[in-house]
Amino acid sequence: MINVETITVGIFATNCYLVSCPLTQEALIIDPGAGGKNIVALIVQKQLKIKYVVNTHGHIDHIGANGRLKEEFQVPILLSEKDLTLYNNPGFGLSLVLKKQPAPERFIKEGDIIEFGEQTLKVIDTPGHTEGGITLVGNDLVFCGDTLFAGSVGRTDLAGGSHPTLMKSIKDKLMLLPWESLVYSGHGPATTIGAEARTNPFISGLYQ
Ligand SMILES: [Zn+2]
């Protein structure tokens, strides 16, 4: 069993997840988009030992507190190399002046295993929302960033986005996972693979 704490942060209401091993309290911070102070407070309260910061993709609303958390916990930042350009140029290609985050220490890609305590999550590549979007897969749960949402799918009109690529990632990767898997998305409520296969208007036509 993996423990999951959800903390919704920033003006884009991004879900930041604290994912931990109940035996050792070793933990990952997934997508700290903003609200570093609140995230730190929850980590201290839950007595978690942070091992990595993991970004599902390079958008500012998923990486914005990386620097604050790295400073606090001195842990490596993990990201797909394919999103490095986005990561280094935050602001969605708009002329927003945003603070650059510290460089990732490790690039992650399909097949990589991220260990924390007795637990592991596997990396799969799920491009489409961005070129370097990844999903973290556990036994009965997934963290899919902005690839799939309850009742919707990720937008593809930003730099590096492609709707056909996104739908291929969903159909050929996410929908092949056990349908009872809990889906923790980058925004909005949690869902399951099966619920989206049956009812998500972008997907359900494929399975009827
Ligand atoms: Zn995004």
Residues whose N, C-alpha, C, O or C-beta is under 5 A from the ligand:
A	BS01	ZN	H59 D146
